[in-house]
Amino acid sequence: MAQHPTDPSEQSRSCDVLVVGAGLAGLACAADLGAAGLSVRLLEGSDAVGGRMRTDRRDGFLLDRGFQVLNTSYPQIKRRVDLRALRARPFTPGVLVRTPGGTERFTDPTRAPGSAGDLLPGRLASARDLLALGVLTGRDLLGPVGALKRRPDRTTLTELADAGISEELVEKLFRPFLSGVFLEDELETSSRFFHLVWRSMLRGTSCLPADGIGAVPAQLAAGLPPGVLRLDSPVREVTDDGVLGEDGTEWAAPAVVVATDASAAARLLPGLAVPPTRTVTTYYHASGVPPLREGVLMVDTAGRFLNTCVLSEVTPTCAPAGRALVSTSVLGADRPGREAELRTHLSEAYGVGTDDWEPVAAYTVEGALPAMPAPWPLSRTSRTGAGRYVCGDHRATGSVQGALASGTRAAREVLADVAARR
């Protein structure tokens, strides 16, 4: 990846479009603009691309900055990412639900035919719930995506109730599972977004790259032409002529795309309305023995954690030989004593002792996702003024697909405006 020179020439500081932020949205936008023949500079303030989608190497472990998964059914992933090159490994289909009475497994029988017996009425859910769940799932899986996007939007909780899902099944499955997807436990998130998420899970595979989730933006960055990407180039403000870097460097362009997170976008584009965001903390623990011999997600009906998984059972490359890596996420920020409390909860959930588990890292991600209460627009224009644009998951949906799609839309609107001026 090309880094900027110490003293960029005046010529290199002028281009057709400046893109600020090399997360997924910025990478997609820059790629599409460059492919259309425009000269582009992609300015990233940190030392690597990815934004919130980064992976650190520490003591032989690969640690994503917050638990993240890659879904193979996302249209933008199919278009832009070489999954084979990522050596992506799948999670075990389904989810384990920790309840006061023990652990129950919910699995899509089309992925694991041996689990079909669990769907007999009365085992995991009533006959009425199974019928309602089957109708909801069939519609989302087989129906046109446009129909889902046009549905009336309300809270996910209301949508599930109107679909005939009982409160019992909501509390046993949907609330604990979706809390980890939406990063909120009231199920107030847009029902249209819920249907799109449910569809993607039914149609795709949840997986992790062998080199961590940061391999996805790294692959996108590697496809950019030389000289486009400038790392370690934080932007102080958007100016009339382009942008001003924190180091005083002026970058000139008639079009500027702000592709940062919501808070940075609001700072760079005063007056921009941005949604509130969700905060999550992910704790990583190392153990000599895996507490579970499969890479399946476990959720908790008591809400003591959002989800936990033995990541080294999904991608063995994320931990040194002879060590297991456990990832566990909780709502909110880290605080004194929380890690010790969490280990106690994990001991009960996994049924193993955790006193000898080694805390490897804790990542608090503020602004991990935009809050998406109903009604929520699935996509919004990137235009904020003459020659000024914004993109990111906060302009679409809080997902990999949403971020990439927002960057795609921004590039399309920039190109339309350029063509209109010619």
C-alpha positions as a LaTeX table, in Angstrom:
\begin{tabular}{lrrr}
\hline
Residue & $x$ (\AA) & $y$ (\AA) & $z$ (\AA) \\
\hline
Met1 & 0.00 & 0.00 & 0.00 \\
Ala2 & 1.39 & 3.38 & $-1.03$ \\
Gln3 & 2.11 & 5.87 & 1.70 \\
His4 & 2.39 & 9.59 & 1.14 \\
Pro5 & 5.80 & 11.20 & 0.72 \\
Thr6 & 7.12 & 13.52 & 3.40 \\
Asp7 & 6.55 & 16.60 & 1.24 \\
Pro8 & 3.96 & 15.81 & $-1.41$ \\
Ser9 & 4.35 & 17.89 & $-4.53$ \\
Glu10 & 1.74 & 20.44 & $-5.50$ \\
Gln11 & 0.83 & 18.28 & $-8.50$ \\
Ser12 & 0.27 & 15.19 & $-6.35$ \\
Arg13 & $-1.92$ & 17.25 & $-4.00$ \\
Ser14 & $-4.39$ & 18.10 & $-6.78$ \\
Cys15 & $-6.89$ & 15.62 & $-8.18$ \\
Asp16 & $-10.48$ & 15.22 & $-9.33$ \\
Val17 & $-11.79$ & 13.75 & $-6.07$ \\
Leu18 & $-10.50$ & 13.56 & $-2.51$ \\
Val19 & $-11.87$ & 10.71 & $-0.39$ \\
Val20 & $-11.35$ & 11.08 & 3.35 \\
Gly21 & $-11.23$ & 7.79 & 5.25 \\
Ala22 & $-10.08$ & 4.36 & 4.07 \\
Gly23 & $-12.70$ & 2.21 & 5.73 \\
Leu24 & $-14.88$ & 0.00 & 3.56 \\
Ala25 & $-16.99$ & 2.89 & 2.26 \\
Gly26 & $-13.97$ & 4.99 & 1.29 \\
Leu27 & $-12.20$ & 2.06 & $-0.33$ \\
Ala28 & $-15.24$ & 1.18 & $-2.43$ \\
Cys29 & $-15.79$ & 4.80 & $-3.44$ \\
Ala30 & $-12.16$ & 5.36 & $-4.41$ \\
Ala31 & $-12.05$ & 2.12 & $-6.40$ \\
Asp32 & $-15.15$ & 2.98 & $-8.42$ \\
Leu33 & $-14.07$ & 6.56 & $-9.10$ \\
Gly34 & $-10.64$ & 5.42 & $-10.23$ \\
Ala35 & $-12.15$ & 2.73 & $-12.46$ \\
Ala36 & $-14.25$ & 5.44 & $-14.12$ \\
Gly37 & $-11.12$ & 7.39 & $-15.05$ \\
Leu38 & $-11.04$ & 10.10 & $-12.39$ \\
Ser39 & $-7.87$ & 10.97 & $-10.49$ \\
Val40 & $-8.42$ & 10.15 & $-6.82$ \\
Arg41 & $-6.57$ & 10.57 & $-3.53$ \\
Leu42 & $-7.70$ & 8.48 & $-0.60$ \\
Leu43 & $-6.52$ & 10.04 & 2.68 \\
Glu44 & $-6.42$ & 7.84 & 5.79 \\
Gly45 & $-5.49$ & 9.23 & 9.17 \\
Ser46 & $-4.18$ & 6.00 & 10.72 \\
Asp47 & $-1.37$ & 3.65 & 9.76 \\
Ala48 & $-3.54$ & 1.12 & 7.92 \\
Val49 & $-6.84$ & 0.83 & 6.11 \\
Gly50 & $-10.06$ & $-0.63$ & 7.47 \\
Gly51 & $-11.44$ & 1.88 & 9.96 \\
Arg52 & $-13.24$ & $-0.26$ & 12.54 \\
Met53 & $-12.40$ & $-3.35$ & 10.48 \\
Arg54 & $-8.83$ & $-3.91$ & 11.69 \\
Thr55 & $-6.86$ & $-6.88$ & 12.98 \\
Asp56 & $-3.91$ & $-6.71$ & 15.39 \\
Arg57 & $-1.15$ & $-9.27$ & 15.86 \\
Arg58 & $-0.16$ & $-9.77$ & 19.48 \\
Asp59 & 1.94 & $-12.55$ & 21.02 \\
Gly60 & 1.03 & $-14.96$ & 18.25 \\
Phe61 & $-2.71$ & $-14.11$ & 18.32 \\
Leu62 & $-4.76$ & $-12.44$ & 15.61 \\
Leu63 & $-7.19$ & $-10.07$ & 17.31 \\
Asp64 & $-9.95$ & $-8.33$ & 15.42 \\
Arg65 & $-10.85$ & $-4.95$ & 16.87 \\
Gly66 & $-14.22$ & $-6.17$ & 18.02 \\
Phe67 & $-15.97$ & $-9.41$ & 17.08 \\
Gln68 & $-16.93$ & $-9.34$ & 13.40 \\
Val69 & $-18.01$ & $-11.87$ & 10.82 \\
Leu70 & $-18.12$ & $-11.88$ & 7.03 \\
Asn71 & $-21.29$ & $-12.99$ & 5.28 \\
Thr72 & $-20.75$ & $-14.49$ & 1.84 \\
Ser73 & $-24.21$ & $-13.53$ & 0.53 \\
Tyr74 & $-23.69$ & $-9.78$ & 0.65 \\
Pro75 & $-23.92$ & $-8.49$ & $-2.95$ \\
Gln76 & $-21.01$ & $-6.10$ & $-2.43$ \\
Ile77 & $-18.83$ & $-8.90$ & $-1.08$ \\
Lys78 & $-19.63$ & $-11.03$ & $-4.12$ \\
Arg79 & $-18.74$ & $-8.12$ & $-6.37$ \\
Arg80 & $-15.54$ & $-6.92$ & $-4.73$ \\
Val81 & $-13.92$ & $-9.63$ & $-2.59$ \\
Asp82 & $-11.97$ & $-12.75$ & $-3.52$ \\
Leu83 & $-13.12$ & $-15.09$ & $-0.75$ \\
Arg84 & $-10.80$ & $-17.87$ & $-1.88$ \\
Ala85 & $-7.78$ & $-15.60$ & $-1.47$ \\
Leu86 & $-8.95$ & $-14.72$ & 2.06 \\
Arg87 & $-8.98$ & $-18.43$ & 2.99 \\
Ala88 & $-12.23$ & $-17.77$ & 4.81 \\
Arg89 & $-13.36$ & $-20.45$ & 7.28 \\
Pro90 & $-17.03$ & $-20.94$ & 8.20 \\
Phe91 & $-18.60$ & $-20.88$ & 11.64 \\
Thr92 & $-20.57$ & $-23.95$ & 12.65 \\
Pro93 & $-24.13$ & $-23.32$ & 11.36 \\
Gly94 & $-26.65$ & $-22.31$ & 13.98 \\
Val95 & $-26.36$ & $-20.89$ & 17.46 \\
Leu96 & $-26.11$ & $-22.21$ & 21.00 \\
Val97 & $-28.44$ & $-20.51$ & 23.45 \\
Arg98 & $-27.50$ & $-20.54$ & 27.11 \\
Thr99 & $-30.70$ & $-20.62$ & 29.19 \\
Pro100 & $-31.36$ & $-21.12$ & 32.92 \\
Gly101 & $-32.15$ & $-24.75$ & 32.13 \\
Gly102 & $-29.01$ & $-25.45$ & 30.12 \\
Thr103 & $-27.78$ & $-25.00$ & 26.56 \\
Glu104 & $-30.02$ & $-25.43$ & 23.53 \\
Arg105 & $-28.98$ & $-25.52$ & 19.88 \\
Phe106 & $-30.90$ & $-23.81$ & 17.09 \\
Thr107 & $-29.78$ & $-24.85$ & 13.61 \\
Asp108 & $-31.12$ & $-24.35$ & 10.11 \\
Pro109 & $-31.96$ & $-27.96$ & 9.11 \\
Thr110 & $-31.04$ & $-27.20$ & 5.49 \\
Arg111 & $-27.45$ & $-26.59$ & 6.67 \\
Ala112 & $-27.35$ & $-29.46$ & 9.18 \\
Pro113 & $-29.91$ & $-32.15$ & 8.25 \\
Gly114 & $-29.04$ & $-34.14$ & 11.36 \\
Ser115 & $-30.58$ & $-31.40$ & 13.47 \\
Ala116 & $-34.04$ & $-31.69$ & 11.93 \\
Gly117 & $-35.25$ & $-33.69$ & 14.93 \\
Asp118 & $-34.73$ & $-30.65$ & 17.14 \\
Leu119 & $-37.51$ & $-28.92$ & 15.23 \\
Leu120 & $-40.14$ & $-31.40$ & 16.32 \\
Pro121 & $-42.89$ & $-29.46$ & 18.10 \\
Gly122 & $-42.21$ & $-29.06$ & 21.79 \\
Arg123 & $-38.46$ & $-29.58$ & 21.74 \\
Leu124 & $-37.17$ & $-26.07$ & 20.99 \\
Ala125 & $-40.43$ & $-24.33$ & 20.18 \\
Ser126 & $-44.15$ & $-24.95$ & 19.94 \\
Ala127 & $-45.84$ & $-26.11$ & 16.74 \\
Arg128 & $-47.34$ & $-22.64$ & 16.36 \\
Asp129 & $-43.94$ & $-20.97$ & 16.69 \\
Leu130 & $-42.36$ & $-23.39$ & 14.26 \\
Leu131 & $-45.05$ & $-22.64$ & 11.69 \\
Ala132 & $-44.69$ & $-18.87$ & 12.15 \\
Leu133 & $-40.90$ & $-19.13$ & 11.98 \\
Gly134 & $-41.13$ & $-21.25$ & 8.83 \\
Val135 & $-43.40$ & $-18.72$ & 7.10 \\
Leu136 & $-41.15$ & $-15.78$ & 8.06 \\
Thr137 & $-38.01$ & $-17.63$ & 7.02 \\
Gly138 & $-39.44$ & $-18.86$ & 3.73 \\
Arg139 & $-40.57$ & $-15.38$ & 2.74 \\
Asp140 & $-37.21$ & $-13.82$ & 3.57 \\
Leu141 & $-35.22$ & $-16.61$ & 1.94 \\
Leu142 & $-37.18$ & $-17.02$ & $-1.30$ \\
Gly143 & $-38.98$ & $-13.72$ & $-1.86$ \\
Pro144 & $-37.60$ & $-10.81$ & $-3.90$ \\
Val145 & $-35.37$ & $-8.51$ & $-1.89$ \\
Gly146 & $-37.26$ & $-5.50$ & $-3.21$ \\
Ala147 & $-40.40$ & $-6.70$ & $-1.45$ \\
Leu148 & $-38.54$ & $-6.77$ & 1.87 \\
Lys149 & $-37.27$ & $-3.23$ & 1.35 \\
Arg150 & $-40.78$ & $-1.99$ & 0.62 \\
Arg151 & $-42.37$ & $-3.50$ & 3.72 \\
Pro152 & $-43.74$ & $-1.11$ & 6.35 \\
Asp153 & $-41.00$ & $-0.32$ & 8.81 \\
Arg154 & $-41.47$ & $-0.72$ & 12.56 \\
Thr155 & $-39.49$ & $-2.17$ & 15.42 \\
Thr156 & $-38.19$ & $-5.70$ & 15.07 \\
Leu157 & $-40.02$ & $-6.62$ & 18.27 \\
Thr158 & $-43.36$ & $-5.54$ & 16.80 \\
Glu159 & $-42.60$ & $-7.30$ & 13.53 \\
Leu160 & $-41.87$ & $-10.61$ & 15.28 \\
Ala161 & $-45.06$ & $-10.38$ & 17.32 \\
Asp162 & $-47.15$ & $-9.63$ & 14.22 \\
Ala163 & $-45.48$ & $-12.56$ & 12.44 \\
Gly164 & $-46.92$ & $-14.85$ & 15.12 \\
Ile165 & $-43.65$ & $-15.45$ & 17.01 \\
Ser166 & $-44.48$ & $-15.96$ & 20.69 \\
Glu167 & $-42.90$ & $-13.94$ & 23.46 \\
Glu168 & $-41.33$ & $-17.17$ & 24.69 \\
Leu169 & $-39.44$ & $-17.74$ & 21.44 \\
Val170 & $-38.48$ & $-14.08$ & 21.22 \\
Glu171 & $-36.88$ & $-14.30$ & 24.67 \\
Lys172 & $-35.29$ & $-17.69$ & 24.04 \\
Leu173 & $-33.85$ & $-17.04$ & 20.57 \\
Phe174 & $-34.45$ & $-13.71$ & 18.87 \\
Arg175 & $-33.61$ & $-11.24$ & 21.64 \\
Pro176 & $-30.32$ & $-12.86$ & 22.74 \\
Phe177 & $-29.20$ & $-13.52$ & 19.16 \\
Leu178 & $-30.23$ & $-10.21$ & 17.59 \\
Ser179 & $-28.81$ & $-8.19$ & 20.49 \\
Gly180 & $-25.38$ & $-9.19$ & 19.23 \\
Val181 & $-26.29$ & $-8.23$ & 15.66 \\
Phe182 & $-27.92$ & $-4.87$ & 16.43 \\
Leu183 & $-25.89$ & $-4.06$ & 19.57 \\
Glu184 & $-29.08$ & $-3.24$ & 21.45 \\
Asp185 & $-31.32$ & $-5.49$ & 23.52 \\
Glu186 & $-34.74$ & $-3.83$ & 23.14 \\
Leu187 & $-35.21$ & $-5.00$ & 19.52 \\
Glu188 & $-36.09$ & $-1.44$ & 18.53 \\
Thr189 & $-34.05$ & $-1.71$ & 15.34 \\
Ser190 & $-35.75$ & $-1.32$ & 11.95 \\
Ser191 & $-37.74$ & $-4.40$ & 10.94 \\
Arg192 & $-36.73$ & $-3.93$ & 7.31 \\
Phe193 & $-33.09$ & $-4.18$ & 8.33 \\
Phe194 & $-33.93$ & $-7.28$ & 10.38 \\
His195 & $-35.43$ & $-8.97$ & 7.32 \\
Leu196 & $-32.37$ & $-8.16$ & 5.22 \\
Val197 & $-30.08$ & $-9.54$ & 7.94 \\
Trp198 & $-32.19$ & $-12.68$ & 8.30 \\
Arg199 & $-32.16$ & $-13.17$ & 4.54 \\
Ser200 & $-28.38$ & $-12.80$ & 4.35 \\
Met201 & $-27.90$ & $-15.37$ & 7.10 \\
Leu202 & $-30.20$ & $-17.84$ & 5.36 \\
Arg203 & $-28.63$ & $-17.38$ & 1.95 \\
Gly204 & $-24.97$ & $-17.01$ & 2.91 \\
Thr205 & $-22.30$ & $-18.41$ & 5.18 \\
Ser206 & $-20.83$ & $-16.60$ & 8.18 \\
Cys207 & $-17.06$ & $-16.93$ & 8.10 \\
Leu208 & $-13.74$ & $-15.39$ & 9.10 \\
Pro209 & $-10.63$ & $-14.84$ & 6.96 \\
Ala210 & $-7.56$ & $-16.80$ & 8.02 \\
Asp211 & $-5.65$ & $-13.54$ & 8.59 \\
Gly212 & $-8.47$ & $-11.84$ & 10.50 \\
Ile213 & $-11.26$ & $-9.51$ & 9.43 \\
Gly214 & $-8.71$ & $-6.83$ & 8.53 \\
Ala215 & $-7.77$ & $-8.91$ & 5.50 \\
Val216 & $-10.96$ & $-7.73$ & 3.77 \\
Pro217 & $-10.11$ & $-4.00$ & 3.57 \\
Ala218 & $-6.46$ & $-4.89$ & 2.98 \\
Gln219 & $-7.48$ & $-6.83$ & $-0.12$ \\
Leu220 & $-9.60$ & $-3.93$ & $-1.36$ \\
Ala221 & $-6.72$ & $-1.50$ & $-0.79$ \\
Ala222 & $-4.31$ & $-3.74$ & $-2.68$ \\
Gly223 & $-6.49$ & $-3.34$ & $-5.76$ \\
Leu224 & $-6.14$ & 0.44 & $-5.85$ \\
Pro225 & $-3.73$ & 2.00 & $-8.37$ \\
Pro226 & $-0.35$ & 3.14 & $-7.01$ \\
Gly227 & $-0.38$ & 6.60 & $-5.47$ \\
Val228 & $-4.09$ & 6.69 & $-4.63$ \\
Leu229 & $-3.85$ & 5.74 & $-0.96$ \\
Arg230 & $-2.10$ & 8.03 & 1.53 \\
Leu231 & $-1.78$ & 6.63 & 5.05 \\
Asp232 & $-0.95$ & 8.66 & 8.16 \\
Ser233 & $-2.75$ & 11.62 & 6.61 \\
Pro234 & $-5.40$ & 12.85 & 9.09 \\
Val235 & $-7.66$ & 15.64 & 7.86 \\
Arg236 & $-8.36$ & 18.69 & 10.00 \\
Glu237 & $-11.11$ & 20.28 & 7.94 \\
Val238 & $-12.88$ & 20.39 & 4.62 \\
Thr239 & $-12.13$ & 23.69 & 2.87 \\
Asp240 & $-13.57$ & 25.55 & $-0.10$ \\
Asp241 & $-10.77$ & 24.15 & $-2.28$ \\
Gly242 & $-10.46$ & 20.62 & $-0.86$ \\
Val243 & $-9.18$ & 19.61 & 2.56 \\
Leu244 & $-6.58$ & 20.72 & 5.06 \\
Gly245 & $-4.44$ & 18.06 & 6.71 \\
Glu246 & $-3.56$ & 18.06 & 10.40 \\
Asp247 & 0.05 & 18.73 & 9.39 \\
Gly248 & $-0.97$ & 21.81 & 7.40 \\
Thr249 & $-0.84$ & 20.14 & 3.99 \\
Glu250 & $-3.49$ & 21.43 & 1.60 \\
Trp251 & $-5.11$ & 18.96 & $-0.78$ \\
Ala252 & $-7.10$ & 20.40 & $-3.68$ \\
Ala253 & $-10.04$ & 18.87 & $-5.54$ \\
Pro254 & $-13.42$ & 20.08 & $-6.81$ \\
Ala255 & $-15.11$ & 17.09 & $-5.12$ \\
Val256 & $-14.60$ & 15.80 & $-1.58$ \\
Val257 & $-16.14$ & 12.61 & $-0.21$ \\
Val258 & $-16.10$ & 12.22 & 3.58 \\
Ala259 & $-16.05$ & 8.46 & 4.22 \\
Thr260 & $-15.43$ & 8.44 & 7.96 \\
Asp261 & $-17.43$ & 7.29 & 10.95 \\
Ala262 & $-20.43$ & 9.34 & 12.05 \\
Ser263 & $-18.68$ & 11.52 & 14.63 \\
Ala264 & $-15.78$ & 12.44 & 12.35 \\
Ala265 & $-18.18$ & 13.11 & 9.48 \\
Ala266 & $-20.16$ & 15.53 & 11.66 \\
Arg267 & $-16.94$ & 17.33 & 12.59 \\
Leu268 & $-15.75$ & 17.66 & 9.00 \\
Leu269 & $-19.16$ & 18.58 & 7.61 \\
Pro270 & $-20.74$ & 20.98 & 10.14 \\
Gly271 & $-24.51$ & 20.69 & 10.21 \\
Leu272 & $-24.54$ & 17.08 & 9.01 \\
Ala273 & $-27.20$ & 15.07 & 10.83 \\
Val274 & $-25.80$ & 11.79 & 12.12 \\
Pro275 & $-27.50$ & 9.07 & 14.16 \\
Pro276 & $-26.52$ & 8.03 & 17.67 \\
Thr277 & $-24.27$ & 5.00 & 17.76 \\
Arg278 & $-23.84$ & 1.76 & 19.71 \\
Thr279 & $-20.82$ & 0.86 & 21.82 \\
Val280 & $-19.55$ & $-2.67$ & 22.32 \\
Thr281 & $-16.58$ & $-4.23$ & 24.10 \\
Thr282 & $-14.95$ & $-7.47$ & 23.01 \\
Tyr283 & $-12.75$ & $-9.43$ & 25.42 \\
Tyr284 & $-10.22$ & $-11.99$ & 24.25 \\
His285 & $-9.06$ & $-14.82$ & 26.51 \\
Ala286 & $-6.47$ & $-17.52$ & 25.94 \\
Ser287 & $-6.81$ & $-21.03$ & 27.28 \\
Gly288 & $-4.68$ & $-24.13$ & 27.08 \\
Val289 & $-7.72$ & $-26.26$ & 26.24 \\
Pro290 & $-10.68$ & $-25.13$ & 24.08 \\
Pro291 & $-13.79$ & $-24.84$ & 26.28 \\
Leu292 & $-15.80$ & $-26.04$ & 23.27 \\
Arg293 & $-14.57$ & $-28.15$ & 20.38 \\
Glu294 & $-16.44$ & $-26.33$ & 17.63 \\
Gly295 & $-16.58$ & $-22.84$ & 16.17 \\
Val296 & $-20.18$ & $-22.03$ & 17.02 \\
Leu297 & $-21.65$ & $-18.83$ & 18.41 \\
Met298 & $-23.17$ & $-18.97$ & 21.90 \\
Val299 & $-25.63$ & $-16.35$ & 23.16 \\
Asp300 & $-27.18$ & $-15.84$ & 26.59 \\
Thr301 & $-30.84$ & $-15.35$ & 27.49 \\
Ala302 & $-29.79$ & $-13.64$ & 30.74 \\
Gly303 & $-27.93$ & $-10.94$ & 28.80 \\
Arg304 & $-24.66$ & $-11.44$ & 30.68 \\
Phe305 & $-22.88$ & $-11.29$ & 27.32 \\
Leu306 & $-23.94$ & $-10.72$ & 23.71 \\
Asn307 & $-22.10$ & $-13.68$ & 22.28 \\
Thr308 & $-19.03$ & $-15.81$ & 22.81 \\
Cys309 & $-17.10$ & $-18.12$ & 20.52 \\
Val310 & $-13.91$ & $-20.19$ & 20.49 \\
Leu311 & $-12.41$ & $-18.41$ & 17.50 \\
Ser312 & $-9.48$ & $-20.80$ & 17.20 \\
Glu313 & $-12.01$ & $-23.52$ & 16.35 \\
Val314 & $-13.15$ & $-21.38$ & 13.40 \\
Thr315 & $-9.74$ & $-20.20$ & 12.20 \\
Pro316 & $-6.86$ & $-22.07$ & 13.86 \\
Thr317 & $-4.48$ & $-19.43$ & 12.48 \\
Cys318 & $-5.76$ & $-16.87$ & 15.01 \\
Ala319 & $-3.95$ & $-18.53$ & 17.92 \\
Pro320 & $-0.51$ & $-20.09$ & 18.49 \\
Ala321 & $-0.24$ & $-23.87$ & 18.53 \\
Gly322 & $-1.53$ & $-25.34$ & 21.77 \\
Arg323 & $-3.59$ & $-22.28$ & 22.66 \\
Ala324 & $-7.30$ & $-21.57$ & 22.27 \\
Leu325 & $-8.65$ & $-18.06$ & 21.68 \\
Val326 & $-12.08$ & $-17.17$ & 23.07 \\
Ser327 & $-13.89$ & $-14.00$ & 21.98 \\
Thr328 & $-16.75$ & $-12.57$ & 24.06 \\
Ser329 & $-18.66$ & $-9.34$ & 23.45 \\
Val330 & $-20.78$ & $-7.25$ & 25.81 \\
Leu331 & $-22.79$ & $-4.07$ & 25.40 \\
Gly332 & $-21.17$ & $-0.83$ & 26.51 \\
Ala333 & $-17.67$ & 0.13 & 27.52 \\
Asp334 & $-15.04$ & $-1.69$ & 29.55 \\
Arg335 & $-14.90$ & $-0.90$ & 33.27 \\
Pro336 & $-12.91$ & $-2.06$ & 36.28 \\
Gly337 & $-13.85$ & $-5.57$ & 37.33 \\
Arg338 & $-15.90$ & $-6.37$ & 34.25 \\
Glu339 & $-13.44$ & $-8.85$ & 32.80 \\
Ala340 & $-13.34$ & $-10.87$ & 36.04 \\
Glu341 & $-17.15$ & $-10.89$ & 36.21 \\
Leu342 & $-17.28$ & $-12.04$ & 32.62 \\
Arg343 & $-14.94$ & $-14.96$ & 33.25 \\
Thr344 & $-17.30$ & $-16.12$ & 36.01 \\
His345 & $-20.23$ & $-16.00$ & 33.59 \\
Leu346 & $-18.22$ & $-17.82$ & 30.92 \\
Ser347 & $-17.29$ & $-20.56$ & 33.38 \\
Glu348 & $-20.97$ & $-21.25$ & 33.96 \\
Ala349 & $-21.85$ & $-20.94$ & 30.24 \\
Tyr350 & $-19.12$ & $-23.29$ & 28.99 \\
Gly351 & $-19.16$ & $-25.55$ & 32.04 \\
Val352 & $-15.40$ & $-25.28$ & 32.58 \\
Gly353 & $-13.08$ & $-23.49$ & 34.98 \\
Thr354 & $-11.82$ & $-20.13$ & 33.77 \\
Asp355 & $-9.54$ & $-19.09$ & 36.63 \\
Asp356 & $-6.48$ & $-19.90$ & 34.52 \\
Trp357 & $-7.72$ & $-18.12$ & 31.40 \\
Glu358 & $-5.32$ & $-15.40$ & 30.32 \\
Pro359 & $-6.85$ & $-12.02$ & 29.42 \\
Val360 & $-5.26$ & $-11.21$ & 26.06 \\
Ala361 & $-6.99$ & $-7.94$ & 25.11 \\
Ala362 & $-10.14$ & $-5.89$ & 25.48 \\
Tyr363 & $-11.40$ & $-3.63$ & 22.70 \\
Thr364 & $-14.08$ & $-1.04$ & 23.37 \\
Val365 & $-15.46$ & 0.17 & 20.06 \\
Glu366 & $-17.40$ & 3.40 & 20.40 \\
Gly367 & $-19.61$ & 4.00 & 17.42 \\
Ala368 & $-19.41$ & 0.34 & 16.46 \\
Leu369 & $-22.78$ & 0.58 & 14.70 \\
Pro370 & $-25.26$ & 3.33 & 14.00 \\
Ala371 & $-28.50$ & 3.08 & 15.94 \\
Met372 & $-31.17$ & 2.13 & 13.39 \\
Pro373 & $-34.58$ & 2.67 & 14.98 \\
Ala374 & $-37.66$ & 2.41 & 12.80 \\
Pro375 & $-38.36$ & 4.01 & 10.47 \\
Trp376 & $-34.85$ & 3.80 & 9.09 \\
Pro377 & $-33.89$ & 4.68 & 5.49 \\
Leu378 & $-31.90$ & 1.82 & 4.01 \\
Ser379 & $-29.93$ & 4.26 & 1.85 \\
Arg380 & $-29.52$ & 8.02 & 1.70 \\
Thr381 & $-28.00$ & 10.34 & $-0.85$ \\
Ser382 & $-24.36$ & 11.16 & $-0.36$ \\
Arg383 & $-24.74$ & 14.75 & $-1.53$ \\
Thr384 & $-24.39$ & 17.38 & 1.22 \\
Gly385 & $-23.58$ & 20.44 & $-0.92$ \\
Ala386 & $-21.89$ & 21.46 & $-4.15$ \\
Gly387 & $-18.99$ & 19.07 & $-4.64$ \\
Arg388 & $-19.34$ & 17.68 & $-1.12$ \\
Tyr389 & $-20.41$ & 14.12 & $-0.31$ \\
Val390 & $-20.57$ & 11.73 & 2.63 \\
Cys391 & $-20.76$ & 7.95 & 2.87 \\
Gly392 & $-20.45$ & 5.21 & 5.48 \\
Asp393 & $-22.64$ & 2.69 & 7.26 \\
His394 & $-24.36$ & 5.55 & 9.09 \\
Arg395 & $-25.75$ & 6.61 & 5.69 \\
Ala396 & $-27.11$ & 3.14 & 4.93 \\
Thr397 & $-27.17$ & 0.13 & 7.26 \\
Gly398 & $-24.81$ & $-0.93$ & 10.02 \\
Ser399 & $-23.18$ & $-3.78$ & 8.13 \\
Val400 & $-20.35$ & $-4.60$ & 5.75 \\
Gln401 & $-22.89$ & $-4.51$ & 2.95 \\
Gly402 & $-24.19$ & $-1.13$ & 4.09 \\
Ala403 & $-20.75$ & 0.46 & 4.23 \\
Leu404 & $-19.71$ & $-0.83$ & 0.81 \\
Ala405 & $-23.06$ & 0.06 & $-0.75$ \\
Ser406 & $-22.86$ & 3.60 & 0.64 \\
Gly407 & $-19.41$ & 4.09 & $-0.86$ \\
Thr408 & $-20.71$ & 2.71 & $-4.15$ \\
Arg409 & $-23.59$ & 5.19 & $-4.12$ \\
Ala410 & $-21.28$ & 8.10 & $-3.36$ \\
Ala411 & $-19.07$ & 7.25 & $-6.33$ \\
Arg412 & $-22.11$ & 6.94 & $-8.57$ \\
Glu413 & $-23.41$ & 10.36 & $-7.50$ \\
Val414 & $-19.99$ & 12.00 & $-7.90$ \\
Leu415 & $-19.74$ & 10.60 & $-11.43$ \\
Ala416 & $-23.25$ & 11.79 & $-12.26$ \\
Asp417 & $-22.42$ & 15.32 & $-11.10$ \\
Val418 & $-19.13$ & 15.35 & $-13.01$ \\
Ala419 & $-20.93$ & 14.25 & $-16.18$ \\
Ala420 & $-23.59$ & 16.93 & $-15.68$ \\
Arg421 & $-20.92$ & 19.65 & $-15.55$ \\
Arg422 & $-19.30$ & 18.58 & $-18.79$ \\
\hline
\end{tabular}
